[in-house]
Amino acid sequence: VQKNHPTTGILTNGAKMLRDVSVGFEQTDSLTLYLRQPDFSTAAALSEAINRKYLGLATALDAATVKVRIPRQYRDTATVPQFIRTIEQIQFIPDAPAKIVFNERTGTIVIGANVRISAVAISHGNISINIKNIEAISQPLPFSRTGETARVQDQKTTVKEEKVPLFRVPSTTTVADLVRVMNALGITPRDMMIIFHALRESGALHAELESM
């Protein structure tokens, strides 16, 4: 018997690059920055940070794209890479999405700081199945001329469900509060995954679930 057996897979050599992507600025006066994780707030924060250093050069086109005009002095002196270096060194605070990432193979869970849950009651019970072999002696009835004394095995199966209290979680609970509740329930990481899925189905979990 194996509990919470994960079914996962890895695609090896799923994609191959057939041709290098050329990067040149001879025929353009702008560069485009693509966010690996599209987010409107992050794109807006990046363009605002660039505009604080270079007034009016950056524009957030959508959740994943920020267009930056290359100043003429860099294009005329063929020093565009130096301009890109200054852009790369600009610091800003990206928006942190409400996300829970878990790895079913290792049981690892990473919970973002912006994860919130609505008011909800959580109950988690573990069901254990215990199969026990009991040895006994079988004897014939008194004054019986048939039958003989023999050693037999009897199999006893019991199903036990542990009683776990119902925990009430207040609304707009932070991730720290949620972890405290989970620890109070004595829940393992694999069981946490099941609870998070149940919270999402109930509409109480305001976060994205992502499986690695």
C-alpha positions in Angstrom: 0.0 0.0 0.0 1.4 3.4 -1.0 -0.1 6.6 0.0 -0.4 9.6 -2.3 1.6 8.0 -5.1 2.5 10.9 -7.5 2.2 10.4 -11.2 4.7 12.7 -12.9 6.9 12.7 -16.0 9.7 14.6 -17.6 10.0 15.3 -21.3 13.6 15.0 -22.3 14.8 17.1 -25.3 11.4 18.5 -25.7 12.6 21.4 -27.9 15.7 22.2 -30.0 16.9 25.5 -31.4 17.6 25.1 -35.1 19.0 28.6 -35.7 20.5 31.3 -33.5 18.4 34.4 -33.0 20.3 37.4 -34.3 20.4 40.5 -32.2 21.3 43.8 -33.9 20.4 47.4 -33.5 21.5 48.8 -36.8 18.0 49.0 -38.3 16.0 49.9 -35.2 15.9 52.8 -32.7 14.3 50.8 -29.8 14.7 47.6 -27.8 11.9 45.4 -26.4 12.0 43.8 -23.0 9.9 40.7 -22.5 8.9 39.6 -19.0 9.4 35.9 -18.4 6.3 36.0 -16.2 3.8 38.4 -17.7 2.2 40.8 -15.2 0.7 44.2 -15.8 1.9 45.6 -12.4 5.4 44.4 -13.0 5.5 45.8 -16.6 4.2 49.2 -15.3 6.7 49.2 -12.5 9.6 48.4 -14.9 8.7 51.2 -17.3 8.3 53.7 -14.4 11.7 52.8 -13.1 13.3 53.3 -16.5 11.6 56.6 -17.0 12.9 57.9 -13.7 16.4 57.5 -15.1 15.6 58.2 -18.8 12.6 60.4 -19.0 9.9 59.2 -21.4 11.9 56.4 -23.0 10.0 53.4 -21.7 6.4 52.3 -22.5 4.6 49.2 -21.1 2.8 47.8 -24.2 1.1 44.9 -22.4 1.6 42.5 -19.5 4.7 41.0 -21.0 6.3 43.7 -23.1 8.1 47.0 -22.3 9.4 49.0 -25.2 12.4 51.3 -24.6 13.6 53.9 -27.2 17.4 54.0 -27.6 18.8 57.6 -27.2 20.4 59.0 -30.3 23.8 59.6 -28.6 24.1 55.8 -28.1 23.1 54.9 -31.6 25.4 57.5 -33.2 28.4 56.3 -31.2 27.6 52.6 -31.6 27.5 52.2 -27.8 24.0 50.6 -27.6 25.4 47.7 -25.4 26.5 50.3 -22.8 22.9 51.7 -22.8 21.5 48.2 -22.4 23.9 47.6 -19.4 22.5 50.7 -17.6 18.9 49.4 -18.3 19.8 46.0 -16.8 21.2 47.7 -13.6 17.9 49.6 -12.9 16.3 48.2 -9.8 12.6 47.9 -9.2 10.2 45.8 -7.1 8.2 43.3 -9.3 4.7 42.3 -8.4 4.6 39.1 -6.5 1.7 36.9 -7.7 -0.4 34.9 -5.3 0.9 31.5 -6.1 1.5 28.1 -4.5 4.0 25.9 -6.2 4.4 22.3 -5.3 6.5 19.3 -6.5 4.6 16.0 -6.2 7.8 14.0 -6.6 9.6 15.5 -3.6 6.7 16.8 -1.6 8.1 20.4 -1.7 5.7 23.3 -1.3 6.5 27.0 -1.8 3.8 29.5 -0.8 3.9 33.1 -1.9 3.6 36.0 0.5 0.4 37.3 -1.1 -1.6 34.1 -0.8 -4.9 34.8 1.0 -7.8 32.6 1.9 -11.4 33.6 2.8 -13.1 32.6 6.1 -13.3 28.8 6.0 -13.3 25.8 8.4 -10.8 23.0 7.7 -11.0 19.5 8.9 -8.5 16.8 8.0 -8.7 13.2 9.0 -6.3 10.4 8.2 -7.7 6.9 7.6 -5.4 4.0 8.5 -6.0 0.4 7.5 -4.5 -2.2 9.8 -4.3 -5.8 8.7 -3.2 -8.2 11.5 -2.6 -11.9 11.3 -3.7 -13.8 14.5 -2.6 -17.3 15.2 -5.1 -19.6 17.0 -5.5 -23.3 17.9 -8.5 -25.2 16.3 -9.7 -28.2 18.4 -12.4 -30.7 17.6 -15.6 -30.9 19.7 -15.6 -32.9 22.9 -16.2 -36.7 22.4 -15.9 -36.2 18.6 -14.3 -39.1 16.7 -13.4 -36.9 13.7 -11.3 -33.8 13.5 -7.9 -33.0 14.8 -6.1 -30.2 16.6 -4.5 -27.8 14.2 -2.8 -24.4 14.2 -4.8 -21.8 12.0 -4.3 -18.2 11.1 -7.1 -15.7 11.3 -6.9 -12.3 9.5 -8.3 -9.2 11.3 -8.8 -6.0 9.4 -9.6 -2.7 11.1 -10.2 0.7 9.7 -9.5 3.6 11.9 -10.2 7.3 11.3 -8.5 9.7 13.6 -10.6 12.4 15.1 -9.2 15.7 14.1 -10.7 19.0 15.4 -12.3 21.5 13.0 -10.2 24.6 12.7 -11.8 27.9 11.8 -9.6 30.2 9.7 -10.5 33.9 9.6 -10.9 35.9 6.4 -7.9 37.4 4.6 -5.5 35.0 6.4 -1.9 35.6 5.6 0.5 32.8 4.6 2.0 32.8 8.1 -1.4 32.3 9.7 -2.1 29.5 7.1 1.1 27.7 7.9 0.4 27.9 11.6 -3.0 26.3 11.1 -1.5 23.6 8.9 1.1 22.8 11.5 -1.5 22.7 14.2 -3.4 20.0 12.1 -0.2 18.0 11.8 -0.5 17.9 8.0 2.3 16.6 5.8 3.3 18.4 2.6 1.5 15.9 0.4 -1.7 16.3 2.4 -1.3 20.0 2.2 -1.5 19.7 -1.6 -4.9 17.9 -1.3 -6.2 20.6 1.1 -5.0 23.5 -1.2 -6.9 21.9 -4.1 -10.0 21.5 -2.0 -9.7 25.2 -0.9 -9.4 26.3 -4.5 -12.5 24.2 -5.5 -14.5 25.8 -2.7 -13.5 29.3 -3.8 -11.7 30.1 -0.5 -8.2 30.0 -1.9 -7.2 33.3 -3.7 -4.1 32.0 -5.3 -2.8 30.1 -8.3 -1.8 26.4 -7.9 1.2 25.3 -10.0 2.5 21.8 -10.2 6.2 21.2 -11.1 
